[in-house]
Amino acid sequence: MATPQTPTSHFDALIFSAKAAIAAVAAVLLFGLTGLPDGIWAAVSAVIVTQPSMHPSVKASLTRVIANLIGASVGAIIGLALGYELLALAVGVLVTGMICHFTKLDDALRPAYAAVVIVIMSPDIQGWHGLLDRVLAVFLGCVCALVVGFVCDKIATLFKVGRKENAQTNEGNE
């Protein structure tokens, strides 16, 4: 039995992979418009947040986005307070986990933890500007994943409706 996050067929796997690819590229391009370097983190966030299907899992998608933003924000705050060392990483992951737990976002811990790593462990970060750049990258990646997921699901719904109408028309002609 497939879980809600696992593609169930080759076609579903292709669509899921295409959504992740489109979201990643869109995130890099959108982040590039900011003039900031390292759009890679926007792409990483987009791929982490992409869901196989948004329609039945809008809540799961939004949960991942919120948890990702919590992780990025905590990473920025802890990174400023403690520096960019392993201690900041450990404290950032710990604090993010507890915030997600108390806000009932346990299902999205892994993306939240990834956001902490993205924000804290980038070697080229220069002060709080660099940390905010990473938070922006995470945010844009999340937005791109949600938009691509929404658009793809709307297109899929249109095709399903079209197929049902064609099937009903063909049945009526027989």
C-alpha positions in Angstrom: 0.0 0.0 0.0 1.4 3.4 -1.0 1.6 6.2 1.5 0.1 9.6 0.6 3.6 10.9 -0.1 4.7 8.0 -2.3 3.9 8.1 -6.1 1.8 5.1 -6.9 2.6 4.6 -10.6 5.3 5.4 -13.1 3.2 8.3 -14.4 2.7 9.7 -10.9 6.4 9.4 -10.3 7.0 11.4 -13.5 4.6 14.1 -12.5 6.0 14.4 -9.0 9.5 14.6 -10.3 8.5 17.2 -12.9 6.8 19.3 -10.2 9.9 19.2 -8.1 12.1 20.1 -11.1 9.9 23.0 -12.1 9.6 24.3 -8.5 13.4 24.1 -8.1 14.1 25.9 -11.4 11.5 28.6 -10.6 12.9 29.1 -7.2 16.4 29.6 -8.5 15.2 32.0 -11.2 13.0 34.0 -8.8 15.8 34.2 -6.2 18.1 35.4 -9.0 15.8 38.4 -9.5 16.7 39.5 -6.0 20.3 39.9 -7.1 21.5 37.7 -4.2 23.9 34.8 -4.7 23.4 31.2 -4.0 19.9 30.4 -5.3 20.7 26.8 -4.5 19.1 27.1 -1.1 15.8 28.3 -2.7 15.9 25.2 -4.9 16.6 22.9 -2.0 13.7 24.3 -0.1 11.4 24.0 -3.1 12.3 20.3 -3.6 11.9 19.6 0.2 8.4 21.1 0.3 7.1 19.7 -3.0 4.3 17.2 -2.5 3.1 14.5 -4.9 -0.4 15.9 -4.7 -1.6 19.1 -3.1 -5.4 18.7 -3.4 -5.7 16.1 -0.6 -2.7 17.4 1.3 -3.0 21.2 1.3 -2.7 21.0 5.1 0.4 18.9 4.8 1.9 21.3 2.3 1.2 24.3 4.4 2.5 22.5 7.5 5.8 21.9 5.7 6.0 25.5 4.6 5.3 26.8 8.1 7.8 24.4 9.7 10.4 25.3 7.1 10.0 29.0 7.9 10.2 28.2 11.6 13.5 26.4 11.0 14.9 29.2 8.9 13.9 31.8 11.4 15.3 29.9 14.3 18.5 29.2 12.3 18.9 32.9 11.7 18.3 33.9 15.3 20.6 31.1 16.7 23.2 31.8 14.0 23.3 35.4 15.1 23.4 34.6 18.8 26.0 31.8 18.7 27.8 32.1 15.4 28.1 29.6 12.6 29.5 26.7 14.5 28.3 23.2 15.4 26.9 24.5 18.6 24.6 26.9 16.7 23.5 23.9 14.5 22.8 21.7 17.5 20.9 24.4 19.4 19.0 25.5 16.2 17.8 21.9 15.5 16.9 21.3 19.1 14.9 24.6 19.4 13.2 24.1 16.0 12.2 20.6 17.1 10.6 21.8 20.3 8.8 24.7 18.6 7.4 22.4 16.0 6.3 19.9 18.7 4.5 22.6 20.7 2.8 24.0 17.6 1.8 20.5 16.5 4.0 20.5 13.4 5.7 17.2 14.2 4.9 15.8 10.7 7.2 18.4 9.1 10.2 18.2 11.3 12.6 17.0 8.6 12.0 20.1 6.4 12.3 22.3 9.4 15.6 20.8 10.4 16.8 21.1 6.8 16.0 24.8 6.9 18.1 25.2 10.1 21.0 23.5 8.3 20.6 25.7 5.2 20.6 28.9 7.2 23.4 28.1 9.7 25.8 26.0 7.8 26.6 28.1 4.7 30.3 29.0 4.8 29.9 32.2 2.9 27.4 33.9 5.2 28.5 37.3 6.3 26.6 38.5 9.3 22.9 38.9 9.6 22.5 39.9 6.0 23.6 36.5 4.9 21.3 34.8 7.4 18.3 36.9 6.1 19.3 36.0 2.5 19.0 32.3 3.5 15.6 32.8 5.1 14.4 34.6 2.0 15.7 31.7 -0.1 13.8 29.2 2.0 10.7 31.3 1.8 10.9 31.7 -2.0 11.5 28.0 -2.4 8.5 27.2 -0.3 6.3 29.6 -2.3 7.5 28.2 -5.6 6.7 24.6 -4.5 3.2 25.6 -3.4 2.4 27.6 -6.6 3.7 24.8 -8.8 1.8 22.2 -6.8 -1.4 24.2 -7.0 -1.1 24.9 -10.7 -0.2 21.2 -11.5 -3.1 20.0 -9.5 -5.5 22.4 -11.2 -4.3 21.2 -14.6 -4.6 17.6 -13.5 -8.2 18.2 -12.4 -9.0 19.7 -15.8 -7.7 16.7 -17.6 -9.6 14.3 -15.3 -12.8 16.2 -15.9 -12.1 16.2 -19.6 -11.5 12.4 -19.6 -14.7 11.7 -17.6 -16.7 13.8 -20.1 -15.2 11.9 -23.0 -15.8 8.6 -21.3 -19.5 9.5 -20.7 -19.9 10.7 -24.3 -18.4 7.5 -25.6 -20.7 5.4 -23.4 -23.7 7.4 -24.6 -22.8 6.8 -28.3 -22.6 3.0 -27.8 
